[in-house]
């Protein structure tokens, strides 16, 4: 079986990322991408503004693979494992928590003025707030990435399957687009956008790594999920049977009638 392959982060180095913000359209959003060389955790951070452009704003950082494309064929990979550190505390009103991981499998052409032509972008959206409780724990454990005042953060990994990346063209769904071709990835980017005024202000995303999921990984996760669900049902059934037909003996043991 094929092993999961680290693309960036983890034991792999981080490539250079470049800001692509709404300033290209006259907006005021900003972003940065900084790697902590002690932990090799990268922080995508900035300020999301939607007032300048009347309700729409975005900030992103991208990296390109050239002259050689990043090749992750569907025959050997099922998607990408994104590992990140969830936030420690609940967000305030409209604080950005939704991000997108974007992929381009074609290289944009350049206009005479130097600007890039639009191409289809395949987007995977995730909300870090949904994983906040999964990343919190109280006891000091070996291998923790970050520790704080009485709390610590443990990384969370999500599987973004290739078919979970939805095609968009100039910000709108492109229903007639061909499926993503991960065997020829030209560009990867992380984006935070206002979603038409739903979120704004300072944002931060701590990214631990991005790795290719081997084809067996998705099925393993599915089987584990099914097993845990069935096991939970079984335990609840046994508990219900004991509650209905069981009695407690003098020694404290539960016995069936």
Residue pairs with C-beta under 8 A, 6 or more apart in sequence:
1 214
1 216
2 76
2 77
2 214
2 215
2 216
3 214
4 81
4 211
4 212
4 213
4 214
4 217
5 72
5 77
5 211
5 212
5 214
6 12
6 209
6 210
6 211
7 70
7 80
7 209
7 210
7 211
7 212
8 14
8 15
8 42
8 63
8 188
8 209
8 210
9 40
9 41
9 42
9 83
9 207
9 208
9 209
9 210
10 40
10 83
10 208
10 209
10 211
12 209
14 35
14 40
14 42
15 63
16 63
17 33
17 61
17 62
17 63
18 61
18 62
18 63
19 30
19 31
19 32
19 33
19 59
19 60
19 61
20 60
20 61
20 62
20 189
21 27
21 29
21 30
21 31
21 46
21 58
21 59
21 60
22 28
22 29
22 49
22 52
22 53
22 56
22 57
22 58
22 59
23 29
23 30
24 115
25 53
26 52
26 53
27 49
27 52
27 53
27 56
27 57
27 58
28 49
28 51
28 52
28 57
29 46
29 47
29 48
29 49
29 57
29 58
29 59
30 46
30 47
30 59
31 44
31 45
31 46
31 59
31 60
31 61
31 192
32 43
32 44
32 45
32 46
32 61
33 42
33 43
33 44
33 61
33 190
34 42
34 43
34 45
35 41
35 42
35 43
36 42
36 43
39 145
39 146
41 85
41 145
41 146
41 206
41 207
41 208
42 206
42 207
43 204
43 205
43 206
43 207
44 61
44 99
44 190
44 192
44 204
44 205
44 207
45 202
45 203
45 204
45 205
46 59
46 192
46 202
46 203
47 59
47 201
47 202
47 203
48 57
48 58
48 59
48 96
48 192
48 193
48 194
48 199
48 200
48 201
48 202
48 203
49 57
49 194
49 200
50 56
50 57
50 194
50 196
50 197
50 200
51 57
51 200
55 194
55 196
55 197
56 193
56 194
56 196
57 193
57 194
57 200
58 191
58 192
58 193
58 194
59 191
59 192
59 193
59 203
60 102
60 189
60 190
60 191
60 192
61 189
61 190
62 102
62 187
62 188
62 189
62 190
63 187
63 188
63 189
64 186
64 187
65 185
65 186
65 187
65 188
66 107
66 186
69 183
69 184
69 185
69 186
70 185
70 186
70 188
71 182
71 183
71 184
71 185
72 80
72 182
72 183
72 185
72 212
73 182
73 183
74 162
74 182
74 183
75 215
76 214
76 215
77 162
77 182
77 212
77 213
77 214
77 215
78 159
78 161
78 162
78 213
78 214
78 215
78 217
78 218
79 159
79 160
79 161
79 162
79 164
79 212
79 213
79 217
79 218
80 101
80 124
80 159
80 160
80 210
80 211
80 212
80 213
81 157
81 158
81 159
81 160
81 209
81 210
81 211
81 212
81 213
81 217
82 101
82 126
82 157
82 158
82 160
82 207
82 210
83 155
83 156
83 157
83 207
83 208
83 209
83 210
83 211
84 128
84 155
84 156
84 205
84 206
84 207
84 208
85 135
85 145
85 146
85 153
85 155
85 156
85 206
85 208
86 128
86 129
86 131
86 132
86 134
86 135
86 136
86 153
86 156
87 97
87 128
87 129
87 132
87 135
88 132
88 135
88 136
88 148
88 151
88 153
90 129
90 132
91 97
91 129
94 198
94 199
94 200
94 201
95 199
95 201
95 202
95 203
96 192
96 199
96 200
96 201
96 202
96 203
97 127
97 128
97 129
97 199
97 203
98 125
98 126
98 127
98 128
98 192
98 195
98 198
98 199
99 125
99 126
99 127
99 128
99 190
99 191
99 192
99 205
100 123
100 124
100 125
100 126
100 190
100 191
100 192
100 193
101 123
101 124
101 126
101 160
101 165
101 188
101 189
101 190
101 210
102 121
102 122
102 123
102 124
102 187
102 188
102 189
102 190
102 191
103 121
103 122
103 123
103 124
103 165
103 180
103 182
103 185
103 187
103 188
104 119
104 120
104 121
104 122
104 185
104 186
104 187
105 120
105 122
105 180
105 181
105 182
105 184
105 185
105 186
106 119
106 120
106 184
106 186
107 119
107 186
107 187
108 116
108 117
108 118
108 119
109 116
109 117
110 116
110 117
111 117
118 169
118 170
119 169
120 167
120 168
120 169
120 174
120 177
121 167
121 168
121 169
122 165
122 166
122 167
122 168
122 180
123 165
123 166
123 167
123 168
123 191
124 160
124 164
124 165
124 166
126 158
126 160
128 205
131 156
131 158
134 154
134 156
135 153
135 154
135 155
135 156
136 151
136 152
136 153
136 154
137 151
137 152
137 154
138 150
138 151
138 152
140 147
140 152
141 152
141 154
144 152
144 153
144 154
145 153
145 154
145 155
145 208
146 152
146 153
146 206
147 153
155 208
159 213
159 217
159 218
159 221
161 213
161 218
162 179
162 180
162 182
163 179
163 180
165 180
166 173
167 173
167 174
167 175
167 177
167 180
168 174
169 177
188 210
190 205
190 207
192 199
192 203
192 205
194 200
241 256
242 254
242 256
245 256
245 257
246 254
246 255
246 256
246 257
247 254
247 255
247 257
248 254
248 255
249 255
